[in-house]
Amino acid sequence: MLRAIYIIGLMFVFAVSLTITTSALAQQRFDIEGVDDGAIEDNIRLHLKDTATPTSAFNKDKYIETLQGKVAIALQAFAYYDAVVEIEERTPPGESPYWHILIALGQQTTVDKVVLLHDVEQVPLKARPKELTAIIQEVRAWEGKILDHGSYESLKAKLRAYSVLYGFFDFSFPLHKLIVTPGKQGETSSATVHWIFYFGQRYTFGDLIYLEQNVGSELVERVKPFNTGDFFSQAKVSELSMAMQSTGYFQNAIARANAERTVDFQVPIEVILATRPRDNYEFGIGVSTDTGPRFTLDWSRPWVNLDGHSMNASLLLSEPRKSLEVGYRIPTGNPLKDFIDIQLGFQQIDENQTASDRFSIAVQRQYGERFKGEWDLIAFLRYTQENFRQGLNEERQTTRLFLPGVTFSRLRKKGDLFVEWGDRQQITLSGASQSLLSDIDFAKLLIRTKWIREFDKHRLIMRADVGAISTSDFEQVPSSERFFAGGDQSIRGFGLNEVSDFRFEEVDGEQKPELIGGRYLSVGSVEYAYLVHAKWRAAVFADAGNASGEFAEDIAWGAGLGAHYLSPIGNIRVYVARGSSKLEKRWGIHLIIGPGV
C-alpha cells in the first residue's frame, strides 16, 4: 500500500514539474537588438527555442550564461567570433517579463591560413577527376576570405563523396580541423584550416558478374559504357543500369559495384537481370485537340531468340486516323542505337479534305554509336502504295513509290518528365524514280528543329520546320507526302493540317476552298513562359508559316496565351489561340500533354 502511494506521489510531482517546465517554455520572450540580418536573427532564435526560463532567482545568472553561450554559437555560424553579448531581464509595467539581448557583432573572422597535405600530385593526370581538383582549389581560395561554415562542411562532405564516386576506395581523411584563434587586445579573431587527406590509387572497372541469370548477357555487354580496365566511375555504373532497363528486354536490371571484392585494384560490377515476360501488352486512352479521343494497343515480344531479336505491333484508333503497324527488330550492336528494323504498316486517314489508305513496307538501318558524334544516322528503303483523294471533288487515285532515304537526328535533353533544357534536330532526305518501281519522279527534304531553354523562372521554346518537294507530277504525289501546316505542334489557332495551298472549287453552286497541300513547308514558332507558382506557368506565343506552292507564300499566323500545369503525370499545356490566314480568321483551343521535346 505504501509503495503504491509512493509511486502515485512521484507521478504527481513529475506531472507538476512537467507543467511548470511547459509553462516556462511558453512564457519565454526575447528581444534581440543589434542584428539587422534576418538570417542571423532567425538562427539565434532557433538556438534559443528550447531554452527554459529559470524557475527561481537562484539560477538566473547560470541561465544568462547559457543564453550567452547559445547566442555565441549562433553567431559563429556567420563568422562572428568576437561578438559581445549582453543579456538582462526586463519587466515593463503591466506586462510579462522578457529577456533583452544586446549584441555588438564586431568584425567577421577571416581565414588567414589554409594548410593542406595530400597526395593529389601522385595521382596520374588521366586518373585525376576535375571535380576533386576543383574542391582543392576552392579550399585554397578560402585564404583571406570570411570564414564560411556552410562551405566548409559542404566541401568536406563532397571530398569524401567524390572519392568514392570516382573509385578512390582507399581514401582517408585523418585530419580536418578548423582552428579559430582569438584576437589580442581588440583585434579580430583569425581562422586556420588544416586538412590532411590521401586518395591512394584509383581503382578500375573489373569484369561483369551475373548474380542470378545471364540470359541477355551479350546484349548487356553491347550497352556497357565502359571497358574492363577503365578508371572507375559510379556515374558509368548508373548509366549501365539505365541502359539495360531502356533496351526493353528486362523486367528489372541493376548494376552495382562491389568494392569489397576488388582484386588488383579492379572493382567487379555485379549485374542482376530479370527478363520481361514473353508477351507484353499496353492499352492507352487519350484525347487531344488534333485527333479527338483515341485508343491505342501495343504488343511486344522482347525475346524472339537469345540474340535479342524482338517483335512489336501497335494499333491506333481515332476518328480521323487509324493505323496498324508490325515491326521486327534485329540488334547489330548496341540495341539502343544500332539495329535493323523491318516494318509493315497500314494507315487510314479521313480529315481536312484528305482521304487516304496507305500500305507500306520498310527496312530501316539505324547507326548510332558507329556513326561518331551525338547524331544518329538512319538509312531506309520504303515501299508505299497509297490510294488517296485530296480535295473536295477529286477522284481517288493510287500512287506507288519506292523510296530510299536517310535521316540524321539528334536529341539532347535534361529531365524526362519535365524537360528543363533540350533540343531536337532532324533532317530527312528521300527520293523515288520512275525507272525504279515508282509511278513518278520524286524528291523530298524535311528539316525540323526545336529548342527548350530555362533560366530561373523563365522558359523559352523555339521551333522551326522547313521542307521542299521536287516532282515530275505533283497531282500524283500522295497526300501523306505533301506538306500541311496547322495544329498543336505547328500553327496554333488552326486544326491539324488545316493550313495549306488551296484553290477554289464549285460545290453545290458555291465556290469553296479546296486544300491541295504544299510543295514547300515553312513554319516557325516562339513561346515564352514564366513560372507564376510552384506548379503553374503563364505563357505567350506566336506561330507563323504555311504549306504552299511557293516558299513562305501567304503566311498564316497564330498567337495567343497559354497555361502550363506541372502535374504528377507530366507537363499539361492549354492554349487559347487566334489564327489568321488568307482564307479565314478563327479561334482555337489546344491541349497538349507531354515533355515537349
C-alpha positions, 0 to 999 in steps of 0.5 A: 500500500505504501509503495503504491502511494509512493509511486502515485506521489512521484507521478504527481510531482513529475506531472507538476514539474512537467507543467511548470517546465511547459509553462516556462517554455511558453512564457519565454520572450526575447528581444534581440537588438543589434542584428539587422540580418534576418538570417542571423536573427532567425538562427539565434532564435532557433538556438534559443527555442528550447531554452527554459526560463529559470524557475527561481532567482537562484539560477538566473545568472547560470541561465544568462550564461547559457543564453550567452553561450547559445547566442555565441554559437549562433553567431559563429555560424556567420563568422562572428567570433568576437561578438559581445553579448549582453543579456538582462531581464526586463519587466515593463509595467503591466506586462510579462517579463522578457529577456533583452539581448544586446549584441555588438557583432564586431568584425567577421573572422577571416581565414588567414591560413589554409594548410593542406597535405595530400597526395593529389600530385601522385595521382596520374593526370588521366586518373585525376577527376576535375571535380576533386581538383576543383574542391582543392582549389576552392579550399585554397581560395578560402585564404583571406576570405570570411570564414564560411561554415556552410562551405566548409562542411559542404566541401568536406562532405563532397571530398569524401563523396567524390572519392568514392564516386570516382573509385578512390576506395582507399581514401582517408581523411585523418585530419580536418580541423578548423582552428579559430584563434582569438584576437589580442587586445581588440583585434579580430579573431583569425581562422586556420584550416588544416586538412590532411587527406590521401586518395591512394590509387584509383581503382578500375572497372573489373569484369561483369558478374551475373548474380542470378541469370545471364540470359541477355548477357551479350546484349548487356555487354553491347550497352556497357559504357565502359571497358574492363580496365577503365578508371572507375566511375559510379556515374558509368555504373548508373548509366549501365543500369539505365541502359539495360532497363531502356533496351526493353528486354528486362523486367528489372536490371541493376548494376552495382559495384562491389568494392569489397571484392576488388582484386588488383585494384579492379572493382567487379560490377555485379549485374542482376537481370530479370527478363520481361515476360514473353508477351507484353501488352499496353492499352492507352486512352487519350484525347487531344485537340488534333485527333479527338479521343483515341485508343491505342494497343501495343504488343511486344515480344522482347525475346524472339531468340537469345540474340535479342531479336524482338517483335512489336505491333501497335494499333491506333484508333481515332476518328480521323486516323487509324493505323496498324503497324508490325515491326521486327527488330534485329540488334547489330550492336548496341540495341539502343542505337544500332539495329535493323528494323523491318516494318509493315504498316497500314494507315487510314486517314479521313480529315481536312479534305484528305482521304487516304489508305496507305500500305507500306513496307520498310527496312530501316538501318539505324547507326548510332554509336558507329556513326561518331558524334551525338547524331544518329544516322538512319538509312531506309528503303520504303515501299508505299502504295497509297490510294488517296483523294485530296480535295473536295471533288477529286477522284481517288487515285493510287500512287506507288513509290519506292523510296530510299532515304536517310535521316540524321537526328539528334536529341539532347535533353535534361529531365524526362518528365519535365524537360528543363533544357533540350533540343531536337534536330532532324533532317530527312532526305528521300527520293523515288524514280520512275525507272525504279518501281515508282509511278513518278519522279520524286524528291523530298527534304524535311528539316525540323528543329526545336529548342527548350531553354530555362533560366530561373523562372523563365522558359523559352521554346523555339521551333522551326520546320522547313521542307521542299518537294521536287516532282515530275507530277505533283497531282500524283504525289500522295497526300501523306507526302505533301506538306500541311501546316496547322495544329498543336505542334505547328500553327496554333489557332488552326486544326491539324493540317488545316493550313495549306495551298488551296484553290477554289472549287464549285460545290453545290453552286458555291465556290469553296476552298479546296486544300491541295497541300504544299510543295514547300513547308515553312513554319516557325514558332516562339513561346515564352513562359514564366513560372507564376507558382510552384506548379503553374506557368503563364505563357505567350506565343506566336506561330507563323508559316504555311504549306504552299506552292511557293516558299513562305507564300501567304503566311498564316499566323497564330498567337495567343496565351497559354497555361502550363500545369506541372502535374504528377503525370507530366507537363499539361499545356492549354492554349487559347489561340487566334489564327489568321490566314488568307482564307479565314480568321478563327479561334482555337483551343489546344491541349497538349500533354507531354515533355515537349521535346 
